[in-house]
Amino acid sequence: MADKEHRHELEYIHWRGGPIHFHEYATRTAVAKGHTHLMGGATSADPGGVDEHVHAYDGVTTFDHGHVHRFRGVTGPAIPLPGGGHTHEFAGETSFADGHTHAYYGRTGGEILP
């Protein structure tokens, strides 16, 4: 009788010349109406090895001053790091809540392989 067990071992998934990866990010919004919010999470997966690749991100800020804000965007292109790997800049404006928005800016951490 044939062995019915079927397995695959996979170290990295590659697409367009590089391994699929994502980045974690965390930053604080700019002050608006006397307060800030923290925002953070992980970007969408995307390939490495392609200098012009970007990542999508979205989330909800921390609950501060009685409300939250939503945010979403796309990072800038890859920025090489001195020891290898890369990071991305991200910036934007949160959704409107409680009569205001917040600007934000940050850099992702280095790439993380799933």
C-alpha distances in whole Angstrom, upper triangle without the diagonal:
4,7,9,12,14,18,21,24,27,31,33,33,36,38,41,41,40,38,38,41,43,46,48,52,55,58,61,63,67,69,70,73,73,69,66,62,59,56,53,49,46,47,44,41,42,42,44,45,47,50,51,49,50,48,49,50,51,52,55,57,58,60,64,67,66,63,60,60,57,56,54,54,53,53,55,54,52,55,54,54,56,53,50,48,50,52,53,57,57,60,61,62,61,61,65,65,68,71,69,66,65,65,62,61,59,56,52,51,49,45,42,39,36
4,6,9,11,14,17,21,24,27,29,29,32,34,37,37,37,35,35,37,40,43,45,48,51,55,58,60,64,66,67,70,70,66,63,59,56,53,50,46,43,43,41,38,39,38,40,41,43,47,48,45,46,45,45,47,48,49,52,54,55,58,61,65,63,61,58,57,54,53,51,51,49,50,52,50,48,51,50,50,52,49,47,45,47,48,50,53,53,56,58,59,58,58,62,62,66,68,66,63,62,62,59,58,55,53,49,47,45,42,39,35,33
4,6,8,11,15,17,21,24,27,27,30,32,35,35,34,32,32,34,37,40,42,45,48,52,55,57,60,63,64,67,67,63,60,56,53,50,47,43,40,40,38,35,36,36,37,39,41,44,45,43,44,42,43,44,45,46,49,51,52,55,58,61,60,58,55,54,51,51,48,48,47,47,49,47,46,48,47,47,49,46,44,42,44,45,47,50,50,54,55,57,55,56,59,60,63,65,63,61,59,59,56,55,52,50,46,44,42,39,36,32,30
4,6,10,13,17,20,23,25,25,28,30,33,34,33,31,30,32,35,38,39,43,46,50,53,54,58,61,62,64,64,60,57,53,50,47,44,40,38,38,35,33,34,34,36,38,39,43,44,41,41,40,40,41,42,43,46,48,49,52,55,59,57,55,52,51,48,48,45,46,44,45,47,45,44,47,46,46,48,45,43,41,43,44,45,48,48,51,52,54,52,53,56,57,60,62,60,58,57,56,53,52,50,48,44,42,41,37,34,31,28
4,7,10,13,17,20,22,22,25,28,31,31,30,28,27,29,32,35,36,40,43,46,49,51,55,58,59,61,61,57,54,50,47,44,41,37,35,35,33,30,32,31,33,35,37,40,41,38,39,37,38,38,40,41,43,46,47,49,52,56,55,52,49,49,46,45,43,43,42,42,44,43,41,44,43,43,45,42,39,37,39,41,42,45,45,48,50,51,50,50,54,54,57,60,58,55,54,53,51,50,47,44,41,39,37,34,31,27,25
4,7,11,13,17,19,19,22,24,28,28,27,24,24,26,29,32,34,38,41,44,47,49,53,55,57,59,59,56,52,49,45,42,39,35,32,32,30,27,28,28,30,31,33,37,38,35,35,34,35,36,37,38,41,44,45,47,51,54,53,51,47,47,44,43,40,40,39,39,41,39,38,40,40,40,42,39,37,35,36,38,39,42,42,46,47,49,47,48,52,52,55,57,56,53,52,51,48,47,44,42,38,37,34,31,28,25,22
4,7,10,13,16,16,19,22,25,25,24,21,21,23,26,29,31,34,37,41,44,46,50,53,54,57,57,53,49,46,43,40,36,32,30,30,27,24,26,25,26,28,30,34,35,32,33,31,32,33,35,36,39,41,42,45,48,52,51,48,45,45,42,40,38,38,36,36,38,36,35,37,36,36,38,36,33,31,33,34,36,39,39,43,44,46,45,46,49,50,53,55,53,50,49,48,45,44,41,38,35,33,31,28,25,21,19
4,6,10,12,12,15,18,22,21,20,17,18,20,23,26,28,32,35,39,42,44,47,50,52,55,54,51,47,44,41,38,34,30,27,27,25,22,22,21,23,24,27,30,31,28,29,28,30,31,33,34,37,39,41,44,47,50,50,47,44,43,40,38,36,35,33,33,35,33,31,34,33,33,35,32,29,27,29,31,33,36,37,40,41,44,43,44,48,48,52,53,51,48,47,46,43,41,38,36,32,30,28,24,22,18,16
4,7,10,11,14,17,21,20,18,15,16,18,21,24,26,30,33,36,40,42,45,48,50,53,53,49,45,42,39,36,32,28,25,25,23,20,21,20,21,22,25,28,30,27,28,27,28,29,32,33,36,38,39,42,45,49,48,46,42,41,39,37,35,34,32,32,33,31,29,31,30,30,32,29,26,24,27,28,30,34,35,38,40,42,42,43,47,47,51,52,50,47,45,44,41,39,36,33,29,27,25,22,19,15,14
4,6,7,10,14,17,16,14,12,12,14,17,21,23,27,30,33,37,39,42,45,47,50,50,46,43,39,36,33,29,26,22,22,20,17,17,16,17,19,21,24,26,23,24,23,25,26,29,30,33,35,37,40,43,46,46,43,40,39,36,34,32,31,29,28,29,27,25,28,26,27,29,26,23,21,23,25,27,30,31,35,37,39,38,40,44,45,48,50,47,44,42,41,37,36,33,30,26,24,22,18,16,12,11
4,7,10,13,17,15,13,10,11,12,16,18,21,24,28,31,35,37,40,43,45,48,48,44,41,38,34,31,27,24,21,21,19,16,16,15,15,16,19,22,24,22,23,22,24,25,28,29,32,34,35,39,41,45,45,42,39,38,35,33,31,30,27,26,27,25,23,25,23,23,25,22,20,18,20,22,24,28,29,33,35,37,37,39,43,44,47,48,46,42,40,39,36,33,30,27,24,22,19,16,13,10,10
4,6,10,13,12,9,6,7,9,13,16,19,22,26,29,33,35,38,41,43,46,46,42,39,36,32,29,25,22,19,18,16,13,13,11,11,13,16,19,20,18,19,18,21,22,25,27,30,32,34,37,40,43,43,41,37,35,33,30,28,26,24,23,24,22,20,22,21,21,23,21,18,16,17,19,21,25,26,30,32,35,34,36,40,41,45,46,43,40,38,36,33,31,28,25,21,19,17,13,11,8,8
4,7,10,10,8,5,6,9,12,16,19,22,26,29,33,34,37,41,42,45,45,42,38,35,32,29,25,22,18,17,15,11,11,9,11,13,14,18,19,16,17,17,19,21,24,26,29,31,33,37,39,43,43,40,36,34,31,29,26,25,22,22,23,21,19,22,21,22,25,23,19,17,18,20,21,24,25,29,31,33,33,35,38,40,43,45,42,38,37,35,32,30,27,25,21,20,18,14,12,9,9
4,7,6,5,4,6,9,13,16,20,23,27,29,33,34,37,41,42,46,46,43,39,36,33,30,26,23,19,17,15,11,10,7,8,10,11,15,16,14,16,16,19,21,24,27,30,32,35,38,40,44,44,41,37,35,32,29,26,24,21,21,21,19,17,20,19,21,23,22,18,16,17,19,20,23,24,28,30,33,33,35,39,40,44,45,42,39,37,35,32,30,27,24,21,20,18,14,14,11,11
4,5,6,6,7,10,13,17,20,23,27,29,33,34,36,40,41,44,45,42,38,35,33,29,26,23,19,17,14,11,8,6,8,9,10,13,14,12,14,14,17,20,23,26,30,32,34,38,40,43,43,40,36,34,30,28,24,22,19,19,19,17,16,19,19,21,24,23,19,17,17,19,19,22,23,26,28,31,32,33,37,39,43,43,41,37,35,33,31,29,27,24,21,21,18,15,15,13,13
4,6,8,9,12,15,18,22,24,28,30,33,34,36,40,41,45,45,43,39,36,34,30,27,25,21,18,16,13,10,7,8,8,7,11,12,10,13,15,17,21,24,27,31,33,36,39,41,44,45,41,37,35,31,28,25,22,19,18,18,15,15,18,18,21,24,23,19,17,17,18,19,22,23,26,28,31,32,34,37,40,43,44,41,37,36,33,31,28,27,24,22,22,19,16,17,15,17
4,7,9,12,15,18,22,24,28,30,34,35,37,41,43,46,47,44,40,38,35,31,28,26,22,20,18,14,11,7,7,6,7,11,13,11,15,16,19,22,26,29,33,34,37,40,43,46,46,43,39,37,33,30,27,24,21,20,19,16,15,17,17,19,21,21,17,15,16,18,19,22,24,27,30,33,34,36,40,42,45,46,43,39,37,35,32,29,27,24,22,21,18,15,16,15,16
4,6,9,12,15,18,21,25,27,31,32,35,38,40,44,44,41,37,35,32,28,25,23,19,17,15,12,9,5,4,5,7,10,12,11,13,14,18,20,24,26,30,32,34,38,40,43,43,40,36,34,31,28,25,23,19,18,18,15,13,15,15,17,19,18,14,12,13,15,16,20,22,25,28,31,32,34,38,40,43,44,41,37,35,32,29,27,24,21,18,18,15,12,13,11,13
4,6,10,13,16,19,23,26,30,31,34,38,39,43,43,40,36,33,30,27,23,20,17,15,13,10,8,5,5,7,10,13,15,12,14,14,17,19,22,25,28,30,32,35,38,41,41,38,35,33,30,27,24,22,19,18,19,16,14,17,16,17,20,18,14,12,13,15,16,20,21,25,27,30,31,33,37,38,42,43,40,36,34,32,29,26,24,20,17,16,13,10,10,7,9
4,7,11,14,17,21,24,27,29,32,35,37,40,40,37,33,30,27,24,21,17,14,12,10,6,5,4,6,9,11,13,14,11,12,11,14,16,19,21,25,27,29,32,35,38,38,35,31,29,26,24,21,19,17,16,17,15,14,17,17,18,21,20,16,13,13,14,15,19,19,23,25,28,28,30,33,35,39,40,37,33,31,30,27,24,22,19,16,15,13,9,9,7,7
4,7,10,14,17,20,24,26,29,32,34,37,37,34,30,27,24,21,17,14,10,9,8,5,6,6,7,10,12,13,14,11,11,10,12,13,17,19,22,24,26,29,32,35,35,32,29,27,24,21,19,18,15,14,15,14,12,15,15,16,19,18,15,11,11,11,13,16,17,20,23,25,25,27,31,33,36,37,34,31,29,27,24,21,19,16,12,12,10,6,5,5,6
4,7,10,14,17,20,22,25,28,30,33,33,30,26,23,20,17,13,11,7,6,6,5,6,8,9,13,13,14,15,11,10,8,10,10,13,15,19,20,22,26,28,31,32,29,25,23,20,18,16,15,13,11,14,13,12,14,15,15,19,18,16,12,11,10,11,13,14,17,19,22,22,24,28,29,32,33,31,27,25,23,20,18,16,13,9,9,8,6,5,7,8
4,7,10,13,17,19,22,25,27,30,30,27,23,20,17,14,11,9,6,5,8,8,9,11,11,14,15,15,15,13,11,8,10,10,13,14,17,18,20,23,25,29,29,27,23,21,19,16,15,14,12,10,13,13,11,13,14,14,17,17,15,11,10,8,9,11,12,15,17,20,20,23,26,27,30,31,29,25,22,21,17,15,12,10,6,6,6,5,6,9,10
4,7,11,14,16,20,23,25,28,27,24,20,17,14,11,7,6,4,6,10,11,13,15,15,18,19,18,19,16,13,11,12,10,12,12,15,15,16,20,22,25,26,24,20,19,17,15,14,14,13,12,14,15,14,15,16,15,19,18,17,14,12,10,10,12,12,15,17,19,18,21,24,25,28,29,26,23,20,19,16,14,11,9,6,6,8,8,8,11,12
4,7,11,13,16,19,21,24,24,20,17,14,11,8,5,6,6,8,11,13,15,17,17,20,20,19,19,17,14,11,12,9,11,11,13,12,14,18,19,23,24,21,18,17,15,13,13,13,12,11,13,15,14,15,16,16,19,19,18,15,13,10,9,10,9,12,14,16,15,18,22,22,25,26,23,20,17,16,12,11,8,7,5,6,9,11,11,15,16
4,7,10,13,16,18,21,20,17,13,11,7,6,4,7,9,11,15,17,19,21,21,24,24,22,22,20,17,15,14,11,12,11,12,10,11,15,16,19,21,19,16,15,14,12,13,14,15,13,16,18,17,17,19,18,21,21,21,18,16,13,12,11,10,12,14,15,14,17,20,21,23,24,21,18,15,14,10,10,7,8,7,9,12,14,15,18,19
4,7,10,12,15,18,17,14,10,9,6,6,6,10,12,13,17,20,21,24,23,26,25,24,23,22,18,16,16,13,13,12,12,10,11,15,15,18,20,18,15,14,14,12,13,14,15,14,16,18,18,18,20,19,22,23,23,21,18,14,13,11,10,10,12,13,13,16,18,19,21,22,19,15,12,11,8,7,6,8,9,11,15,17,18,22,22
4,7,9,12,15,13,10,7,6,4,6,9,12,15,17,20,23,24,27,27,29,29,27,26,25,21,19,18,15,14,13,12,9,10,13,12,14,17,15,13,12,13,12,14,16,17,16,18,21,22,21,23,22,25,26,26,24,21,18,16,14,12,11,12,12,11,15,16,17,18,19,16,13,10,9,7,8,8,11,13,15,19,21,22,25,26
4,6,9,12,12,9,5,5,6,7,10,14,17,18,21,24,25,28,28,31,30,28,26,25,21,20,18,15,14,13,12,9,10,12,11,13,16,14,12,10,12,11,13,14,17,16,18,21,22,22,25,24,27,29,29,26,23,19,17,14,12,10,10,9,9,12,13,14,15,16,12,10,6,6,5,7,9,13,15,17,21,23,24,27,28
4,6,10,10,8,6,8,10,11,14,18,20,21,24,27,28,31,30,33,31,29,28,27,24,22,21,18,17,16,15,12,13,15,13,14,17,15,14,13,14,13,16,17,19,18,19,23,24,23,26,26,28,30,30,28,25,21,19,16,14,11,11,9,10,13,14,15,15,15,12,9,6,5,6,8,11,15,17,20,23,26,27,31,31
4,7,6,5,5,8,11,13,17,20,23,24,27,30,32,34,34,36,35,33,32,31,27,26,24,21,20,19,17,13,14,14,12,12,15,14,14,13,16,16,18,20,22,22,23,27,28,27,30,29,32,34,34,32,29,25,23,20,18,15,14,12,12,14,14,14,14,14,11,10,7,8,9,12,15,18,21,23,27,29,30,34,34
4,5,6,7,10,13,15,18,22,25,25,28,32,33,36,36,38,37,35,33,32,28,27,25,22,20,19,16,14,14,14,12,11,14,13,13,12,15,15,18,20,23,23,25,28,30,29,33,32,35,37,37,34,31,27,25,22,19,16,14,11,11,13,11,11,11,10,7,7,6,9,11,14,17,21,23,26,29,31,33,36,36
4,6,9,11,15,17,21,24,28,28,31,35,36,39,40,42,41,38,37,36,32,30,28,25,23,21,18,16,16,15,11,9,12,12,13,13,17,18,21,23,26,27,28,32,33,33,36,36,38,40,40,38,35,31,29,25,23,20,18,15,14,14,12,11,9,9,8,9,9,12,15,18,21,25,27,29,33,35,36,39,39
4,7,11,14,17,21,24,27,29,32,35,37,40,40,42,41,39,37,36,33,31,29,26,24,22,19,16,15,14,11,9,13,13,14,15,18,19,23,25,27,27,29,33,34,33,36,35,37,39,39,37,34,31,29,26,23,20,19,16,16,17,15,14,12,13,11,12,11,13,15,18,20,24,26,28,32,34,35,39,39
4,7,10,13,17,21,24,25,29,32,34,37,37,39,38,36,35,34,30,28,26,23,21,19,16,12,12,11,8,7,11,11,12,12,16,17,20,22,25,25,27,30,31,31,33,33,35,36,37,34,32,28,26,23,21,18,17,15,14,15,14,13,12,13,11,11,9,12,13,16,18,21,23,25,29,31,32,35,35
4,7,10,13,17,20,22,25,28,30,33,33,36,35,33,32,30,27,25,23,19,18,16,13,9,9,10,7,9,12,11,10,11,13,14,17,19,22,21,23,27,28,27,30,29,32,33,33,31,28,24,22,20,17,15,14,13,11,14,14,13,13,14,11,10,8,10,10,13,14,18,19,21,25,27,28,31,31
4,6,10,14,17,19,22,25,27,30,31,34,33,31,30,28,25,22,20,17,15,12,10,6,6,7,6,9,11,10,8,8,11,11,15,17,20,20,22,25,26,26,29,28,31,32,31,29,26,23,21,19,16,14,14,12,10,12,13,12,13,15,12,11,8,10,10,12,13,16,17,19,23,25,25,28,28
4,7,10,14,16,19,22,25,27,28,31,30,29,28,26,22,20,18,15,13,11,9,6,5,9,9,12,14,12,10,10,11,11,14,16,18,18,20,23,24,24,26,25,28,28,28,26,23,20,18,17,15,14,14,13,11,14,16,15,16,18,16,13,11,12,10,12,11,14,14,16,20,21,22,25,25
4,7,11,12,16,19,21,24,24,28,27,26,25,23,19,16,15,11,10,8,7,5,6,10,11,15,16,13,10,9,9,9,11,13,15,15,18,21,21,21,24,23,26,27,26,24,21,17,16,14,12,12,12,12,10,13,15,15,17,19,16,13,11,11,9,10,10,12,12,14,18,19,19,22,22
4,7,9,13,16,18,21,21,25,24,24,23,20,17,14,13,9,9,7,8,8,9,13,15,18,19,16,13,12,11,10,11,13,14,13,17,19,19,19,22,21,24,24,24,21,18,15,14,13,11,12,13,14,13,15,18,18,21,22,20,17,14,14,11,11,10,11,10,11,14,15,15,18,18
4,7,10,13,15,18,19,23,23,22,22,19,16,12,11,8,8,7,9,10,12,15,17,21,21,19,15,14,12,11,11,12,13,13,16,18,18,19,21,21,24,24,23,19,17,15,14,14,12,14,15,16,15,17,20,20,23,25,23,19,17,17,14,14,12,12,10,11,13,13,13,15,15
4,7,9,12,15,16,19,19,19,19,16,13,10,9,7,8,9,12,13,15,19,21,25,25,22,18,17,15,13,12,12,12,12,15,16,16,17,19,19,22,22,20,17,15,13,12,13,12,15,16,18,17,19,22,23,26,28,25,22,20,19,16,15,13,12,9,9,11,10,10,12,12
4,6,9,12,13,17,16,17,16,12,9,6,6,5,8,10,13,15,18,21,23,26,27,24,20,18,15,12,10,10,9,9,12,13,13,15,17,18,22,22,20,16,14,11,10,12,11,13,15,17,16,18,22,24,27,28,25,22,20,19,16,15,13,11,9,10,11,10,10,12,12
4,6,10,12,16,15,16,15,11,9,6,5,6,9,12,15,18,20,23,26,29,29,26,22,20,17,14,11,11,9,10,13,14,14,17,19,20,24,23,21,17,15,14,12,14,13,16,17,19,19,20,24,25,29,30,27,24,23,21,19,18,16,15,12,13,14,11,11,12,11
4,7,10,13,13,15,14,11,9,7,8,10,13,15,19,21,24,27,29,33,33,29,26,24,20,18,15,14,12,12,14,14,13,16,18,19,23,22,19,15,14,13,13,16,15,18,20,22,22,24,28,29,33,34,31,28,26,25,22,20,18,16,13,14,13,10,9,9,9
4,7,10,9,11,11,7,7,6,9,12,15,18,22,24,26,30,32,35,35,32,28,26,22,20,16,15,12,11,13,12,11,15,16,18,21,21,17,14,13,13,12,15,15,19,20,23,24,25,29,31,35,35,33,29,27,25,23,21,19,16,14,14,13,10,10,10,11
4,7,7,10,10,7,9,9,12,15,19,22,25,27,30,33,35,38,39,35,32,29,26,23,20,18,14,13,14,12,11,14,14,16,20,19,15,12,12,13,13,16,17,21,23,26,27,29,33,35,38,39,36,32,30,28,25,23,21,18,15,15,13,10,11,10,11
4,5,8,9,7,10,11,14,17,20,23,27,28,30,34,36,39,40,37,33,31,28,24,21,19,16,14,14,11,9,11,11,13,16,16,12,9,9,11,12,16,17,21,24,27,28,30,34,36,39,40,37,33,31,28,25,22,20,17,14,14,11,8,10,10,12
4,6,9,9,12,14,17,20,24,27,30,31,34,37,39,42,43,40,36,34,31,27,24,22,18,16,15,12,9,12,11,13,16,15,11,9,10,12,14,17,19,23,26,29,31,33,37,39,42,43,39,35,33,30,27,25,22,19,17,16,13,11,13,13,16
4,6,6,9,12,16,19,22,26,29,30,33,37,38,41,42,39,35,32,29,26,23,20,16,14,13,9,8,11,11,14,17,18,14,12,11,13,13,16,18,21,24,27,29,31,35,37,40,41,37,34,32,29,26,23,21,18,17,17,15,13,15,15,18
4,6,9,12,16,18,22,25,29,29,32,36,37,40,41,38,34,31,29,25,22,19,15,13,10,7,6,8,9,12,15,16,13,11,9,11,11,13,16,19,22,25,27,30,33,36,39,39,36,32,30,27,24,21,19,16,15,16,14,13,16,17,20
4,7,10,13,17,20,24,27,28,31,34,36,38,39,36,32,29,26,23,19,16,12,11,8,5,6,9,11,15,18,19,16,14,12,12,10,13,14,17,19,23,25,27,31,34,37,37,33,29,28,25,22,20,18,16,15,17,16,15,18,18,21
4,7,10,14,17,21,24,26,29,32,34,36,37,34,30,27,24,20,17,14,10,9,8,6,7,10,12,15,19,20,16,13,11,11,10,12,13,16,18,22,23,25,29,32,35,35,32,28,26,24,21,19,17,15,14,15,14,12,15,15,17
4,7,10,14,17,20,22,25,28,30,33,33,30,26,23,20,17,13,10,7,5,6,5,7,11,13,16,19,20,18,14,11,10,8,10,10,13,15,18,20,22,25,28,31,31,28,25,23,20,18,16,14,13,11,14,13,12,14,15,17
4,7,10,14,17,19,22,25,27,30,30,27,23,20,17,14,11,9,6,5,8,8,9,13,15,17,21,21,19,15,12,11,8,10,9,12,14,17,18,20,23,26,29,30,27,23,21,19,17,15,14,12,10,12,13,11,13,14,15
4,7,11,14,16,20,23,25,27,28,24,20,17,14,11,8,6,4,6,10,11,13,16,19,20,24,25,22,19,16,14,11,12,10,12,12,15,15,16,20,22,26,27,24,20,19,17,15,15,14,13,12,14,15,14,15,16,16
4,7,11,13,16,19,21,24,24,21,17,14,11,8,6,6,6,8,11,14,15,17,20,21,25,25,23,19,17,14,12,12,9,11,11,13,12,14,18,20,23,24,21,18,16,15,13,13,12,12,11,13,15,14,15,17,16
4,7,10,13,16,18,21,21,17,13,11,8,5,4,6,9,11,14,17,18,20,23,24,28,28,26,23,20,17,15,14,11,12,11,12,10,11,15,16,20,21,19,15,15,14,13,14,14,14,13,16,18,17,18,19,19
4,7,10,12,15,18,17,14,10,9,6,6,6,10,12,14,18,20,21,23,26,26,29,30,28,25,22,19,17,16,13,13,13,12,10,11,14,14,18,19,17,15,14,14,13,14,14,16,14,17,19,19,19,21,20
4,7,9,11,14,14,10,7,6,4,6,9,12,15,17,20,23,24,26,28,28,32,32,31,28,25,22,20,19,15,15,13,12,9,9,12,12,15,17,15,13,12,14,13,15,16,17,17,19,22,22,22,24,23
4,6,8,12,12,9,6,5,6,8,11,14,17,17,21,24,25,25,28,28,31,31,31,28,25,22,20,18,15,14,13,12,9,10,12,11,13,16,14,11,10,12,11,13,14,16,16,18,22,23,23,25,25
4,6,10,10,8,6,8,10,11,15,17,20,21,24,27,27,28,30,29,32,33,32,30,27,24,22,21,18,17,16,15,12,13,14,13,14,17,15,14,12,15,14,16,16,19,18,20,23,24,24,27,26
4,7,6,5,5,8,11,13,17,20,23,24,27,30,31,31,34,33,36,36,36,33,31,27,26,24,21,20,19,17,13,14,14,11,12,15,14,14,13,16,16,19,20,22,22,24,27,28,28,30,29
4,5,6,7,10,13,15,19,22,25,25,28,31,32,32,35,34,36,37,37,35,32,28,27,25,22,20,19,17,14,14,14,11,11,14,13,13,12,15,16,19,20,23,23,25,28,30,30,33,32
4,6,8,11,15,17,21,24,27,28,30,34,35,35,37,37,39,40,40,38,35,31,30,27,24,22,21,18,15,15,14,11,9,12,12,13,13,16,17,21,22,25,26,28,32,33,33,36,36
4,7,11,14,17,21,24,28,29,32,35,36,36,39,39,41,42,42,39,37,33,31,29,26,24,22,19,16,15,14,10,8,12,13,14,15,18,19,23,24,27,28,29,33,34,34,37,36
4,7,10,14,17,21,24,25,28,32,33,34,37,36,39,40,40,37,34,30,28,26,23,21,19,16,12,11,10,7,7,11,11,11,12,16,17,20,22,25,25,27,31,32,31,34,33
4,7,10,14,17,20,22,25,28,29,30,33,33,36,37,36,33,30,27,25,23,19,18,16,13,9,9,9,7,9,12,11,10,11,14,14,17,19,22,22,24,27,28,28,30,29
4,7,10,14,17,19,22,25,27,28,31,31,34,35,34,31,28,25,22,20,17,15,12,10,6,5,7,6,9,11,9,8,8,11,12,15,17,20,20,22,26,26,27,29,28
4,7,11,14,16,19,23,24,26,29,29,33,34,33,29,26,23,20,19,15,13,11,9,6,5,8,9,12,14,12,10,10,12,12,15,16,18,18,21,24,24,24,26,26
4,7,11,13,16,19,21,22,26,26,30,31,29,26,23,20,17,15,11,10,8,7,5,6,10,11,15,16,13,10,10,10,9,12,13,15,15,18,21,21,22,24,24
4,7,10,13,16,18,20,23,25,28,29,28,24,21,18,15,13,10,9,8,8,8,9,13,15,18,19,16,13,13,12,11,12,13,14,14,17,20,19,20,22,22
4,7,10,13,15,17,21,22,26,27,25,22,19,16,12,11,8,8,7,9,10,12,15,18,21,21,19,15,14,12,11,11,12,13,13,16,18,18,19,21,21
4,7,9,12,14,18,20,23,25,22,19,16,13,10,9,7,8,9,12,13,15,19,21,25,25,22,18,17,15,13,12,12,12,12,15,16,16,17,19,20
4,7,9,11,14,16,20,21,19,16,12,10,6,6,5,8,10,13,15,17,21,23,27,27,23,20,18,15,12,10,10,9,9,12,13,13,15,18,19
4,7,9,12,15,18,20,18,15,12,9,6,5,6,9,11,15,17,20,23,26,29,29,25,22,19,16,14,11,11,9,10,13,14,14,17,19,21
4,7,10,13,16,18,16,13,10,8,6,8,9,12,15,19,21,24,27,30,33,33,29,25,23,20,17,15,13,11,11,14,13,13,16,18,20
4,6,9,13,14,12,9,6,6,5,8,11,14,17,21,23,26,29,32,35,35,31,27,25,22,19,16,14,10,10,11,10,10,14,15,18
4,7,10,12,10,9,5,5,6,8,12,15,18,22,24,27,30,33,35,35,32,28,25,22,19,15,13,10,10,11,10,11,15,17,20
4,7,9,7,6,4,7,9,11,15,18,22,25,27,31,34,36,39,39,35,31,28,25,22,18,16,12,12,12,9,11,14,17,20
4,6,5,6,5,7,10,12,16,19,23,26,28,31,35,36,39,39,35,32,29,26,22,18,15,12,12,10,8,10,14,16,20
4,6,8,9,11,14,16,20,23,26,30,31,35,38,40,42,42,39,35,32,29,25,21,18,15,15,13,11,14,17,19,23
4,7,9,12,15,18,21,24,28,31,33,36,39,41,43,44,40,37,33,31,27,23,20,16,16,13,11,13,15,17,21
4,7,10,14,17,20,23,27,30,32,35,38,40,43,43,40,36,33,30,26,23,20,16,15,12,9,10,13,14,18
4,7,11,14,17,21,24,28,29,32,35,37,40,40,37,33,30,28,24,21,17,14,12,10,6,7,10,11,15
4,7,10,14,17,21,24,25,29,32,34,37,37,34,30,27,24,21,17,14,10,9,8,6,7,10,13,16
4,7,10,14,17,20,22,25,28,30,33,33,30,26,23,20,17,13,10,7,5,6,5,7,11,14,16
4,7,10,14,17,19,22,25,27,30,30,27,23,20,17,14,11,8,6,5,8,8,9,13,15,18
4,7,11,14,16,19,23,25,27,27,24,20,17,14,11,7,6,4,6,10,11,13,16,19,21
4,7,11,12,16,19,21,24,24,20,17,14,11,8,6,5,6,8,11,14,15,17,20,21
4,7,10,13,16,18,21,21,17,13,11,8,5,4,6,9,11,15,17,18,21,23,25
4,7,10,13,15,18,17,14,10,9,6,6,7,10,12,14,18,20,21,23,26,27
4,7,9,12,14,14,10,7,6,4,6,9,12,15,17,20,23,24,26,28,29
4,7,9,12,12,9,5,5,6,8,11,13,16,17,21,24,25,26,28,28
4,6,10,10,8,6,8,10,11,15,17,20,21,24,27,27,28,30,30
4,7,7,5,5,8,11,13,17,20,23,24,27,30,31,32,34,33
4,5,6,7,9,13,15,19,21,25,25,28,32,32,33,35,34
4,6,8,11,15,17,21,24,27,28,31,34,35,36,38,37
4,7,11,14,17,21,24,27,29,32,35,36,37,40,39
4,7,10,13,17,20,24,25,29,32,33,34,37,37
4,7,10,14,17,20,22,25,28,29,31,33,33
4,6,10,13,17,19,22,25,27,28,31,31
4,7,11,14,17,20,23,25,26,29,30
4,7,11,13,16,19,21,23,26,27
4,7,10,13,16,18,21,24,25
4,7,10,13,15,17,21,22
4,7,9,12,14,18,20
4,7,8,11,14,16
4,7,9,12,14
4,7,10,13
4,7,10
4,6
4
